[in-house]
Amino acid sequence: MQGLLRVLKIWFSLLAAAFLLTGCLSDGGGSAATATTSITGTAATGAALSGTVDLVDANGVVVSRPIGLLGAFEIPTTGLSAPFILRATGSGPGGAILFSFADGPSGIFNITPLTHMALELLRQDEDTPPADLAALFAGWGARFAPANLADLQAAMLLAQRRINATLRTAFVDNGLTPTTFDFLRTRFSPDRTGLDAVLDSITGLVIAGGQIQFNVGGAPITFNIGIDISDITVGGGAGGVTPAACVGGGATLTFARNLSVAGPHANGDQVCFVASPTSLAFDGKTLTNPTQNVVVTLPFSAYAFVDVATGAKYEVVFNAGALHEINVLNSADAFHGQFAAAPVGGGGVGGAGGVTLRITAGGAGLADVNIPGVTAPASQAEFCADINDTNSATSLANALGSIGEITITSCSFAGGVGTVNANVAVTIPVAISVPYVVTFTFN
């Protein structure tokens, strides 16, 4: 049952996190960990911005973070309420100020001249529009509430469709599909290809008197909100990016996120990867110079690539030379989630729905982790066989390596719910033994 084995690898990461939690508790208190969320994206005009990104939520709460290398940013949203407005302010005199929108607490939401134009169209659609985008930003919390989210999503989607139609030729010239391309939620790097090449071609953006004017490749354009958008079907929605057809020997993998760890990918993202032991290509970028994981044994092999734009690490696992899965760690080396092929067909009692993991470590609860695309086992024998499999690449016996060991003390499965009791003994950096209860609830 490959789906369950994939879940186990996420469990191993959570066990490590739970050790930190129980260690804190043993030092005199503390409470259960709280799931964290964040949004990520790229702030660029074509060239990457450096400076600051500010976010305002539906209650007027403001969060600010610096823009990182190559325009990459991450804003924590734990405890905040959508919808959000974003503002990127470039550093230095005359630095660009661009606005954008996010409709969920996690996912990819870029800040570019295209999102800036989309926010302007959204502003103009208001019954009593604020004076400009700066005023929209300043009054966001007073103007919008979570109950307005659906209306804002629809308005933003309409704006995206109009922009795609206006820039149809520029999109096609740079290998993008204008009928479906989502410039708000598609990851990109400022590398002068794809979306970034479109941004490079846009100059002289001016918004005045309700008019949006700019140049594309030197040709002047005055925005026409009445442009035909009948064939534009941009997806929209909160997080989850679906790529175009995967070509060039690639494989489309689906991301299952550890919801308690922030990082560059949203739960359900589908990404086309072209992978080899020397390179990893996806989203218009190619990572090279990997480090081989020499602990992994045949038929498996693993290579770790680093994305300097986000700091994320991608451990690419091959099975007999074929791409098997990709484990992702964020810039803080915490397990962010895993890309794997979606299960094919049904099977078991629940089909390929999903599973919720709940872990109690030493009596303290970790935040639930929801993982899509996992096939439920057909019986207790099947469930427990996977849990206790010592020959798999995700063997519990090898999960903690030289620092300790995991011992399964009981395993049961009934009514779509599996329960595993385990004891984890660690000798490094200190000797400690912690009992765990892990509940797998299959949807």
C-alpha positions, 0 to 999 in steps of 0.5 A: 500500500504505497499511499500508507507508506507515504504517510509514514514518512510524514509521520517520521518527521512529526515524531521528531517534532513531537520530541521537541514538544515533549522536551519542552513539556518536561522542562516545566510546562507548555502546551500542544503545538499549534499548526502554522500557516503561511503564504509564499510567492515572488515579488518582481517587476520582471527584475526581482524586488528587494524590500518589504512585503506587508499583509493585511487580513480581514480584521486589519491585522498587519504582518510585515516580512523582508523580501528574500533572494530573487524576490521570494517571500514568506508571510506567516498567517497563523491566526489571521483571517482571509481575505488578505491584501498584499503590498510589496515596497521596493527598497531605495528611492523610487522603489516600486510599490505593487499590490496583490491579493490572497484568498487563503492562509496558505499557497502561492500568491505573487506580487507583480504588475499583473496582480497590481492591475488586477487589484485596481480592477477589483477596486474599480468594481467596488460600489463606493471605491476607495481613492486608489490602491493605497487607500484600499490597502489602508482600509482593507480590514474595515471594508472587507470581512471573511463573509466577503471572500467569495465575492472577492474571489469572483472579482479577482478571477474576472480581473485575471481573465481580462488581463490574460485576454489583454496580454494574450499575444505576450503570453503566447510569445513566451510559452504561456497559455492565456486561456488558463494561465494563473499569474497570481498563483503560479510559482516563477523565478525572475529568470527572463523566461515565461511569466517573468519575460512577460513582466519584462516586456511591460513598461510605463504602467500608469493608473489615473482617472480610472484608466490603466495604461502601459506599454508591452514591448514598446507598444502602448495599451489602454486597458479595455474592461470590455475585452472578450474573455469568453475563452478565458478559464483561469482556475482561481481558488485558494492554493493548489496549482495544476500545471499544463501537460507534463512533457519532456520525459517529466512526471506530474506529482501531487503535493501532500503538505505537513500543515504544521510546517510552512514552506513554498508549496500548497497542499494539493499542488501538482507540479511537473518534474523532470528528474535525474541524479544530476538535475531537477527541473520544475516551474521553469527552474533547474536545480543542480549539484545535488548531495547523494543520500548514501544511507538509502539502499537499493533499489532506492537511491536519493539525491538532495537539491537546494533551491536558492530562491526559497531555501527549500531542499528537495530530496528526490527518491528513485526506485530502480532508476525511476522517479518515485517521490520527492520529499521537501524540507523548508529553509529551516530544514523542517519537513514541509511535505512530499510530492508523489504520484496520485494513487490510481483506482480505488481499493480498500474500504475508502478509495483514494480519499485522504487520511488525517494523522493525529499524534499524541506524544507523552500525553501532549497533542500535535496539530492534526495533519491532513494528507490527500490521495491516500488509499484506505487499507482493506483490513487490519492485517493490511494496515498493520503489515505496512506499519511493521514492514521492516523491508520498505524504504520507509522502515520504522526501524531506520526512521531515526537512524543512529540517534534512537529507535522506534518500537511498535507496541500495538496496532489496530484498524477498524471502521476506517480508523487505524491506531498505533501505539509506539515508544520512541527511545532516543540517546542523542543528544540526551537519553529519553523515552516517550510513548506515542499514540498515532491515529490514522482516520481515513476519509 
